[in-house]
């Protein structure tokens, strides 16, 4: 079975493939099947945005599509950047620019508490859907640490492991991360879905 990932992000693809390959599911990027679906993320929640992206790619490809919408929510910033994590500070900023802006906006904050959320949505050509969510609590570091991962990984600190996401091995990250947790829930739901087919 082939799923199209509603993303151009190779990091997300690797994280999805590592889990879904166990079901005999091949996950491919849109570009691998000649698609580039530009979806406007108009949802007010991660779950809504994931479903918007998955539906658009399923309709364009005729194949099952899977999407992840995720971001970091910071207590001191009233949950920002939240659903705007990938667009925080505007389109001219890259990953480094976004986490630097986040650190700047947190200067003097009394609490560093934050959490990462990942919502996964899968939609099949027959209209069936599977949704899953994962949340990972942590804090925002005072400075970036580590050179792995992507996005806000260098500044998202896990107190119990005393490391940022960017300091974890891919295996460690998959075990604790928001996307790893969402994929574990999705994995169980997909198993049930495939069993019934």
DOTOR-957378 format. One line per field, with one value per residue: residue number from 1; residue in three letters; x, y, z of N, C-alpha, C in turn. Coordinates in Angstrom, 2 decimals. Atoms other than C-alpha are relative to their C-alpha. Layout:
% DOTOR-957378
resi = (NUM, ...)
resn = (ALA, ...)
nc1 = (X, ...)
nc2 = (Y, ...)
nc3 = (Z, ...)
cac1 = (X, ...)
cac2 = (Y, ...)
cac3 = (Z, ...)
cc1 = (X, ...)
cc2 = (Y, ...)
cc3 = (Z, ...)
% end
This chain:
% DOTOR-957378
resi = (1, 2, 3, 4, 5, 6, 7, 8, 9, 10, 11, 12, 13, 14, 15, 16, 17, 18, 19, 20, 21, 22, 23, 24, 25, 26, 27, 28, 29, 30, 31, 32, 33, 34, 35, 36, 37, 38, 39, 40, 41, 42, 43, 44, 45, 46, 47, 48, 49, 50, 51, 52, 53, 54, 55, 56, 57, 58, 59, 60, 61, 62, 63, 64, 65, 66, 67, 68, 69, 70, 71, 72, 73, 74, 75, 76, 77, 78, 79, 80, 81, 82, 83, 84, 85, 86, 87, 88, 89, 90, 91, 92, 93, 94, 95, 96, 97, 98, 99, 100, 101, 102, 103, 104, 105, 106, 107, 108, 109, 110, 111, 112, 113, 114, 115, 116, 117, 118, 119, 120, 121, 122, 123, 124, 125, 126, 127, 128, 129, 130, 131, 132, 133, 134, 135, 136, 137, 138, 139, 140, 141, 142, 143, 144, 145, 146, 147, 148, 149, 150, 151, 152, 153, 154, 155, 156, 157, 158, 159, 160, 161, 162, 163, 164, 165, 166, 167, 168, 169, 170, 171, 172, 173, 174, 175, 176, 177, 178, 179, 180, 181, 182, 183, 184, 185, 186, 187, 188, 189, 190, 191, 192, 193, 194, 195, 196, 197)
resn = (UNK, UNK, UNK, UNK, UNK, UNK, UNK, UNK, UNK, UNK, UNK, UNK, UNK, UNK, UNK, UNK, UNK, UNK, UNK, UNK, UNK, UNK, UNK, UNK, UNK, UNK, UNK, UNK, UNK, UNK, UNK, UNK, UNK, UNK, UNK, UNK, UNK, UNK, UNK, UNK, UNK, UNK, UNK, UNK, UNK, UNK, UNK, UNK, UNK, UNK, UNK, UNK, UNK, UNK, UNK, UNK, UNK, UNK, UNK, UNK, UNK, UNK, UNK, UNK, UNK, UNK, UNK, UNK, UNK, UNK, UNK, UNK, UNK, UNK, UNK, UNK, UNK, UNK, UNK, UNK, UNK, UNK, UNK, UNK, UNK, UNK, UNK, UNK, UNK, UNK, UNK, UNK, UNK, UNK, UNK, UNK, UNK, UNK, UNK, UNK, UNK, UNK, UNK, UNK, UNK, UNK, UNK, UNK, UNK, UNK, UNK, UNK, UNK, UNK, UNK, UNK, UNK, UNK, UNK, UNK, UNK, UNK, UNK, UNK, UNK, UNK, UNK, UNK, UNK, UNK, UNK, UNK, UNK, UNK, UNK, UNK, UNK, UNK, UNK, UNK, UNK, UNK, UNK, UNK, UNK, UNK, UNK, UNK, UNK, UNK, UNK, UNK, UNK, UNK, UNK, UNK, UNK, UNK, UNK, UNK, UNK, UNK, UNK, UNK, UNK, UNK, UNK, UNK, UNK, UNK, UNK, UNK, UNK, UNK, UNK, UNK, UNK, UNK, UNK, UNK, UNK, UNK, UNK, UNK, UNK, UNK, UNK, UNK, UNK, UNK, UNK, UNK, UNK, UNK, UNK, UNK, UNK)
nc1 = (0.85, -0.78, 0.57, -0.70, -0.15, 0.36, -1.11, -1.26, -1.00, -0.66, -0.13, 1.29, 0.11, -0.81, 0.66, 1.20, -0.40, -0.57, 1.08, 1.05, -0.52, 0.35, 1.31, -0.11, 0.42, -1.07, 0.36, -0.76, 0.27, 0.80, -0.89, -0.37, 1.03, 0.22, 0.97, -0.38, 1.29, -0.19, 1.22, 0.09, 0.36, 0.96, 0.55, -0.40, -0.64, -0.90, 0.81, 0.68, -0.99, -0.45, 1.05, 0.05, -1.12, 0.18, 1.11, -0.43, -0.95, 0.74, 0.82, -0.89, -0.76, 0.82, -0.61, 0.11, -0.94, -0.22, -0.56, -0.29, -0.15, -0.59, -0.64, -0.34, 0.91, -0.78, 0.90, -0.24, 0.48, 1.43, 0.17, -0.67, 0.54, 1.13, 0.23, -0.81, -1.42, -0.79, 0.07, -0.28, -0.89, 0.13, -0.62, -1.42, -0.80, -0.23, 0.12, -0.84, 0.63, 1.22, -0.26, -0.62, 1.11, 0.66, -0.84, 0.09, 1.33, 0.12, -0.94, 0.62, 1.18, -0.10, 0.05, -0.53, 0.80, 0.51, 0.23, 0.14, 1.17, 0.06, 1.25, -0.14, 1.27, -0.13, 1.30, -0.01, 0.86, 1.42, 0.52, -0.35, -1.07, -0.63, -0.66, -0.73, -0.68, -1.05, -0.49, -1.22, -0.30, -1.41, -0.24, -0.79, -1.36, -0.40, -0.81, 0.07, -0.97, 0.13, 0.07, 0.90, 1.39, 0.35, 0.97, -0.29, -0.68, -1.15, 0.39, 1.03, -0.78, 0.72, -0.69, -0.28, -1.14, -1.04, -0.45, 1.00, 0.33, -1.12, -1.10, 0.43, -0.14, 1.32, 0.74, 0.44, 1.03, 1.23, 0.59, 0.57, 0.50, 1.42, 0.33, -0.14, 1.20, 1.14, -0.14, 0.31, 1.46, 0.43, -0.40, 1.04, 1.26, -0.17, 0.02, 1.42, 0.66, -0.42, 0.53, 1.42, 0.17)
nc2 = (-1.19, -1.24, -1.22, -1.22, -0.93, -1.36, -0.83, 0.07, 0.10, 1.32, 0.45, 0.60, 1.24, 1.03, 0.39, 0.76, 1.27, 0.93, 0.67, 0.57, 1.09, 1.25, 0.44, 0.16, -1.27, -0.82, -1.41, -0.78, -1.43, -0.45, -0.23, 1.29, 0.41, -1.13, -0.95, -1.04, -0.57, -1.12, -0.04, -1.07, 0.57, -0.95, 0.55, -0.66, 1.02, 0.90, 1.08, -0.53, -0.21, 1.31, 0.55, -0.83, 0.39, 1.39, 0.05, -0.62, 0.88, 1.20, -0.36, -0.25, 1.20, 1.21, 0.99, -0.39, -1.07, -0.19, -1.31, -0.31, -1.42, 0.00, -1.23, -0.19, -0.91, -0.50, -0.55, -1.42, -0.74, 0.35, 1.09, -0.29, -0.24, 0.89, 0.42, -0.85, 0.31, 0.04, -1.31, -0.97, -1.08, -0.29, 0.94, -0.25, 0.67, 1.44, 0.64, -0.70, -1.30, 0.19, 0.28, -1.20, -0.91, 0.57, -0.29, -1.45, -0.29, 0.58, -0.66, -0.46, 0.80, 0.66, 1.46, 0.47, 1.19, 0.06, 1.36, 0.23, 0.78, 0.50, 0.65, 0.71, 0.33, 0.83, 0.12, 0.98, -0.41, 0.31, -0.93, 0.41, -0.81, 0.40, -1.16, 0.29, -1.17, 0.26, -1.22, 0.19, -1.17, -0.33, -1.41, -0.67, -0.24, -1.40, -0.12, 1.24, 1.05, 1.18, -0.29, 0.94, -0.44, -1.15, -0.89, -0.52, 1.06, -0.42, -0.75, 0.71, 0.75, 1.02, 0.03, 1.36, 0.54, -1.03, -0.23, -0.54, 0.91, 0.02, 0.80, 1.39, 0.82, 0.18, 1.03, -0.62, -0.99, 0.72, 0.60, -0.98, -1.21, -0.18, 0.73, 1.42, 0.40, -0.03, 1.13, 1.22, 0.06, 0.22, 1.37, 0.88, -0.22, 0.53, 1.46, 0.37, -0.33, 0.98, 1.31, 0.03, -0.06)
nc3 = (0.00, 0.10, -0.55, 0.39, -1.11, 0.39, -0.49, 0.75, -1.06, 0.00, -1.39, -0.35, 0.77, -0.66, -1.25, 0.36, 0.63, -0.97, -0.72, 0.86, 0.83, -0.67, 0.52, 1.44, 0.61, 0.54, -0.07, 0.98, 0.04, 1.15, 1.15, 0.58, 0.96, 0.91, -0.53, -0.97, -0.40, -0.92, -0.80, -0.98, -1.31, -0.57, -1.25, -1.24, -0.83, 0.72, 0.60, 1.20, 1.06, 0.50, 0.84, 1.22, 0.86, 0.46, 0.96, 1.26, 0.68, 0.41, 1.17, 1.14, 0.36, 0.06, -0.89, -1.41, -0.34, -1.43, -0.29, -1.40, -0.32, -1.33, -0.38, -1.40, -0.71, -1.14, -1.03, -0.24, 1.18, 0.16, 0.96, 1.28, 1.32, 0.28, 1.40, 0.88, -0.26, 1.24, 0.67, -1.06, 0.39, 1.44, 0.94, 0.23, -1.02, 0.08, -1.32, -0.98, -0.24, -0.80, -1.42, -0.59, -0.30, -1.17, -1.17, -0.21, -0.54, -1.35, -0.90, -1.23, -0.35, -1.31, 0.20, 1.29, 0.34, 1.36, 0.47, 1.43, 0.37, 1.38, 0.40, 1.26, 0.66, 1.20, 0.66, 1.09, 1.12, -0.27, -1.00, -1.36, -0.60, -1.27, -0.60, -1.24, -0.58, -0.98, -0.67, -0.78, -0.82, -0.19, -0.28, 1.03, -0.48, 0.09, 1.22, 0.76, -0.33, 0.85, 1.43, 0.68, 0.13, 0.84, -0.64, -1.34, -0.76, -0.82, -1.20, -0.77, -0.99, -0.76, -1.30, -0.51, 0.75, -0.05, 1.39, 0.92, 1.11, 0.95, -0.57, -0.06, 1.20, 0.61, -0.75, -1.26, 0.32, 0.38, -1.21, -0.93, 0.64, 0.31, 1.23, -0.33, -0.77, 0.91, 0.92, -0.74, -0.05, 1.38, 0.30, -0.54, 0.72, 1.35, -0.14, -0.12, 1.27, 1.02, -0.42, 0.36, 1.46)
cac1 = (0.00, 1.28, 0.55, 1.39, 2.79, 1.24, 4.58, 7.88, 9.69, 12.19, 12.62, 8.90, 9.06, 11.86, 9.96, 6.76, 8.51, 10.28, 6.96, 4.60, 6.94, 6.07, 2.57, 3.94, 3.02, 5.32, 5.27, 6.29, 6.60, 4.20, 7.15, 7.91, 4.60, 4.87, 2.64, 3.09, -0.14, -0.01, -2.53, -3.62, -3.67, -6.82, -7.58, -7.47, -6.11, -3.35, -6.00, -7.93, -4.80, -3.64, -7.01, -7.05, -3.62, -4.41, -7.72, -6.14, -3.35, -5.70, -7.98, -5.02, -3.35, -6.23, -4.10, -4.38, -2.75, -1.24, -0.45, 1.06, 0.52, 2.64, 4.20, 5.49, 3.17, 4.86, 3.07, 4.70, 3.51, -0.10, 0.42, 2.24, 3.63, 1.22, -0.37, 1.84, 5.11, 6.28, 5.35, 6.45, 7.96, 7.00, 8.16, 11.60, 12.73, 14.33, 14.39, 17.25, 15.54, 12.31, 13.87, 15.99, 12.80, 11.19, 14.13, 14.00, 10.26, 10.81, 13.45, 12.53, 9.77, 9.06, 8.28, 9.99, 7.28, 6.21, 4.91, 5.11, 1.90, 1.58, -1.73, -1.74, -4.59, -4.93, -7.70, -8.45, -10.00, -13.22, -13.55, -12.40, -10.20, -7.80, -6.63, -4.09, -2.47, 0.74, 1.99, 5.46, 5.96, 9.26, 10.80, 12.44, 16.22, 18.00, 20.23, 20.27, 22.01, 22.72, 22.83, 20.30, 16.66, 15.02, 12.73, 12.68, 14.57, 17.73, 15.73, 13.15, 14.59, 13.47, 14.30, 14.05, 16.64, 18.64, 18.85, 17.18, 15.42, 18.48, 20.77, 18.76, 19.50, 16.70, 15.73, 15.61, 13.57, 11.08, 10.54, 9.64, 8.67, 5.21, 5.34, 6.62, 3.68, 1.16, 2.56, 2.29, -1.42, -1.87, -0.05, -2.61, -5.56, -4.15, -3.61, -7.29, -8.41, -6.39, -7.60, -11.21, -10.57)
cac2 = (0.00, 3.47, 6.60, 10.07, 12.37, 15.81, 17.54, 18.36, 17.73, 14.85, 14.76, 14.08, 11.45, 9.57, 9.61, 8.37, 5.67, 4.19, 3.36, 2.69, 0.37, -2.29, -2.43, -2.81, 0.83, 2.77, 6.50, 8.83, 12.58, 14.43, 15.30, 11.60, 11.18, 14.48, 16.50, 19.80, 20.65, 24.09, 23.99, 27.00, 25.96, 27.76, 25.55, 26.92, 23.63, 21.20, 18.50, 20.72, 21.66, 18.04, 17.01, 19.94, 18.90, 15.17, 15.73, 18.02, 15.55, 12.54, 14.36, 15.36, 11.92, 9.45, 7.65, 7.46, 10.61, 11.22, 14.60, 15.84, 19.28, 20.06, 22.86, 24.15, 25.85, 28.05, 28.84, 32.26, 33.25, 32.11, 29.00, 30.75, 30.03, 27.04, 26.39, 29.18, 27.46, 26.89, 30.46, 32.22, 35.61, 35.49, 33.66, 35.28, 33.41, 29.95, 27.43, 29.25, 32.62, 31.24, 29.75, 32.88, 34.96, 32.59, 32.99, 36.77, 36.85, 34.78, 37.08, 37.71, 35.07, 33.64, 30.16, 28.22, 25.49, 24.41, 21.41, 20.05, 18.76, 16.58, 15.72, 13.12, 12.72, 10.04, 10.01, 7.20, 7.61, 5.99, 8.80, 6.80, 8.76, 7.98, 10.68, 10.63, 13.12, 13.13, 15.67, 15.98, 18.34, 20.14, 23.56, 26.14, 26.21, 29.54, 28.85, 26.31, 23.00, 20.09, 19.79, 17.06, 17.37, 20.40, 23.31, 24.17, 21.00, 22.85, 24.89, 22.31, 20.83, 17.62, 17.97, 14.21, 13.43, 16.64, 17.07, 19.07, 17.29, 18.20, 16.25, 13.02, 10.16, 9.51, 6.42, 8.38, 11.11, 8.64, 7.13, 10.40, 12.98, 14.35, 12.86, 9.53, 9.43, 10.44, 7.81, 5.15, 5.98, 6.12, 2.80, 1.10, 2.66, 1.74, -1.85, -2.06, -0.43, -2.83, -5.83, -4.92, -4.61)
cac3 = (0.00, -0.87, 1.18, -0.07, 2.60, 2.34, 2.84, 1.16, 4.48, 4.19, 7.99, 8.46, 5.71, 7.49, 10.81, 9.13, 7.06, 10.06, 11.72, 8.81, 6.91, 9.50, 7.95, 4.45, 3.84, 1.54, 2.26, -0.58, -0.85, -3.17, -5.42, -5.95, -7.78, -9.63, -7.33, -5.55, -3.76, -2.18, 0.64, 2.64, 6.29, 7.39, 10.40, 13.93, 15.33, 14.38, 13.73, 11.30, 9.38, 9.14, 7.70, 5.22, 3.92, 3.76, 1.94, -0.68, -1.46, -1.52, -4.00, -6.19, -6.14, -5.82, -3.22, 0.57, 1.95, 5.34, 6.85, 10.07, 11.50, 14.47, 16.39, 19.66, 22.15, 24.76, 28.03, 28.47, 24.97, 25.54, 23.41, 20.55, 18.03, 17.99, 14.58, 13.19, 14.23, 10.62, 9.65, 12.86, 12.10, 8.41, 5.28, 5.21, 8.35, 8.24, 11.13, 12.87, 12.45, 13.92, 17.04, 17.56, 17.39, 19.90, 22.30, 21.85, 22.57, 25.73, 27.18, 30.82, 30.84, 34.30, 32.97, 30.18, 30.05, 26.57, 24.70, 21.19, 19.61, 16.53, 14.87, 12.14, 9.67, 7.03, 4.46, 2.03, -1.44, -0.10, 2.48, 5.52, 7.92, 10.75, 13.16, 16.00, 18.36, 20.38, 22.92, 24.43, 27.39, 27.87, 28.29, 26.05, 26.52, 26.98, 23.97, 21.13, 21.86, 19.52, 15.76, 15.00, 14.05, 12.49, 13.31, 17.01, 18.03, 19.22, 21.77, 22.90, 26.12, 27.82, 31.54, 32.27, 29.56, 30.09, 26.32, 23.60, 20.75, 18.63, 20.98, 20.73, 18.36, 15.84, 17.90, 21.18, 19.53, 18.03, 21.50, 23.25, 20.65, 19.91, 16.41, 17.75, 20.20, 17.51, 15.15, 17.87, 18.30, 14.52, 14.19, 16.45, 14.64, 11.23, 12.39, 13.41, 10.16, 7.98, 10.00, 9.22, 5.47)
cc1 = (0.89, -0.80, 0.81, 0.05, -0.25, 1.03, 1.15, 1.15, 0.57, 0.17, -1.29, -0.16, 0.76, -0.67, -1.25, 0.37, 0.45, -1.09, -0.95, 0.50, -0.32, -1.34, 0.06, -0.48, 1.24, -0.47, 0.88, -0.36, -0.86, 0.86, 0.37, -1.05, -0.41, -1.02, 0.68, -1.30, 0.26, -1.31, 0.06, -0.50, -0.89, -0.60, 0.49, 0.67, 0.94, -0.81, -0.69, 0.97, 0.50, -1.04, -0.13, 1.09, -0.19, -1.09, 0.42, 0.91, -0.68, -0.80, 0.87, 0.67, -0.87, 0.53, -0.28, 1.07, 0.08, 0.68, 0.23, -0.02, 0.47, 0.64, 0.26, -0.92, 0.69, -0.92, 0.15, -0.48, -1.45, -0.24, 0.62, 1.36, -1.12, -0.13, 0.81, 1.50, 0.86, 0.04, 0.32, 0.99, -0.02, 0.82, 1.49, 0.91, 0.16, -0.13, 0.79, -0.60, -1.23, 0.33, 0.74, -1.07, -0.74, 0.79, -0.05, -1.33, -0.20, 0.94, -0.76, -1.23, 0.23, -0.02, 0.53, -0.83, -0.57, -0.37, -0.06, -1.25, 0.13, -1.38, 0.21, -1.39, 0.32, -1.39, 0.17, -0.93, -1.49, -0.61, 0.30, 1.16, 0.53, 0.71, 0.69, 0.71, 1.06, 0.49, 1.24, 0.27, 1.51, 0.13, 0.79, 1.36, 0.33, 0.84, -0.07, 1.11, -0.25, -0.14, -0.83, -1.37, -0.18, -0.96, 0.48, 0.79, 1.17, -0.38, -1.09, 0.69, -0.90, 0.71, 0.37, 1.19, 1.21, 0.62, -1.10, -0.32, 1.20, 1.20, -0.35, 0.37, -1.39, -0.86, -0.53, -1.14, -1.32, -0.72, -0.74, -0.73, -1.51, -0.39, 0.12, -1.24, -1.23, 0.05, -0.30, -1.51, -0.55, 0.26, -1.06, -1.31, 0.07, -0.05, -1.44, -0.73, 0.32, -0.54, -1.46, -0.21, 0.13)
cc2 = (1.24, 1.16, 1.17, 0.91, 1.41, 0.97, -0.10, -0.28, -1.41, -0.55, -0.69, -1.35, -1.13, -0.50, -0.84, -1.38, -1.02, -0.77, -0.73, -1.14, -1.37, -0.56, -0.27, 1.25, 0.74, 1.45, 0.76, 1.47, 0.32, 0.08, -1.30, -0.53, 1.19, 1.02, 1.09, 0.73, 1.10, 0.22, 1.17, -0.59, 0.99, -0.48, 0.77, -0.98, -0.83, -1.08, 0.48, 0.18, -1.31, -0.58, 0.78, -0.45, -1.41, -0.08, 0.55, -0.93, -1.29, 0.31, 0.20, -1.29, -1.24, -1.12, 0.39, 1.06, 0.15, 1.36, 0.14, 1.51, 0.06, 1.34, 0.05, 1.07, 0.40, 0.71, 1.51, 0.87, -0.35, -1.05, 0.27, -0.73, -0.95, -0.39, 0.84, -0.30, 0.06, 1.36, 1.14, 1.05, 0.33, -0.91, 0.21, -0.70, -1.49, -0.57, 0.75, 1.36, -0.12, -0.30, 1.15, 1.02, -0.49, 0.32, 1.48, 0.36, -0.55, 0.66, 0.54, -0.80, -0.75, -1.53, -0.34, -1.19, 0.11, -1.44, -0.01, -0.84, -0.45, -0.63, -0.61, -0.31, -0.81, -0.10, -0.90, 0.47, -0.31, 0.91, -0.37, 0.87, -0.65, 1.24, -0.42, 1.25, -0.47, 1.32, -0.35, 1.27, 0.23, 1.46, 0.60, 0.33, 1.49, 0.27, -1.32, -0.97, -1.18, 0.36, -1.01, 0.63, 1.19, 0.89, 0.52, -0.99, 0.49, 0.76, -0.69, -1.02, -0.96, -0.18, -1.42, -0.64, 0.94, 0.24, 0.75, -1.08, -0.16, -0.80, -1.49, -0.73, -0.13, -1.02, 0.56, 0.97, -0.69, -0.55, 1.02, 1.16, -0.01, -0.80, -1.51, -0.51, -0.04, -1.19, -1.33, -0.20, -0.32, -1.44, -0.99, 0.11, -0.55, -1.52, -0.51, 0.17, -1.08, -1.40, -0.15, -0.03, -1.37)
cc3 = (0.00, 0.60, -0.54, 1.22, -0.49, 0.57, -0.98, 0.98, 0.09, 1.42, 0.45, -0.72, 0.69, 1.28, -0.29, -0.54, 1.03, 0.73, -0.94, -0.88, 0.61, -0.47, -1.50, -0.73, -0.49, 0.03, -0.99, 0.13, -1.23, -1.26, -0.70, -0.97, -0.88, 0.46, 0.81, 0.33, 1.02, 0.76, 0.97, 1.31, 0.74, 1.32, 1.22, 0.96, -0.88, -0.73, -1.27, -1.15, -0.59, -0.96, -1.32, -0.98, -0.57, -1.07, -1.37, -0.79, -0.45, -1.27, -1.23, -0.50, -0.24, 0.88, 1.46, 0.31, 1.50, 0.21, 1.49, 0.10, 1.43, 0.28, 1.49, 0.59, 1.31, 0.99, 0.15, -1.17, -0.31, -1.10, -1.37, -0.02, -0.43, -1.46, -0.99, 0.13, -1.26, -0.70, 0.97, -0.49, -1.49, -0.88, -0.22, 1.02, -0.30, 1.42, 1.08, 0.35, 0.88, 1.45, 0.69, 0.39, 1.25, 1.27, 0.36, 0.66, 1.41, 1.00, 1.22, 0.43, 1.31, -0.14, -1.39, -0.49, -1.42, -0.31, -1.52, -0.21, -1.44, -0.20, -1.37, -0.53, -1.24, -0.60, -1.22, -1.12, 0.22, 1.06, 1.44, 0.51, 1.27, 0.52, 1.29, 0.47, 0.98, 0.57, 0.81, 0.81, 0.12, 0.39, -1.17, 0.61, -0.14, -1.24, -0.75, 0.39, -0.93, -1.46, -0.79, -0.20, -0.92, 0.76, 1.34, 0.86, 0.85, 1.28, 0.81, 0.91, 0.77, 1.34, 0.46, -0.72, 0.02, -1.37, -0.75, -1.03, -0.93, 0.50, 0.06, -1.28, -0.63, 0.77, 1.32, -0.27, -0.32, 1.23, 0.86, -0.67, -0.21, -1.24, 0.22, 0.74, -0.91, -0.96, 0.69, 0.10, -1.39, -0.41, 0.48, -0.75, -1.42, 0.00, 0.07, -1.33, -1.06, 0.30, -0.45, -1.51, -0.62)
% end
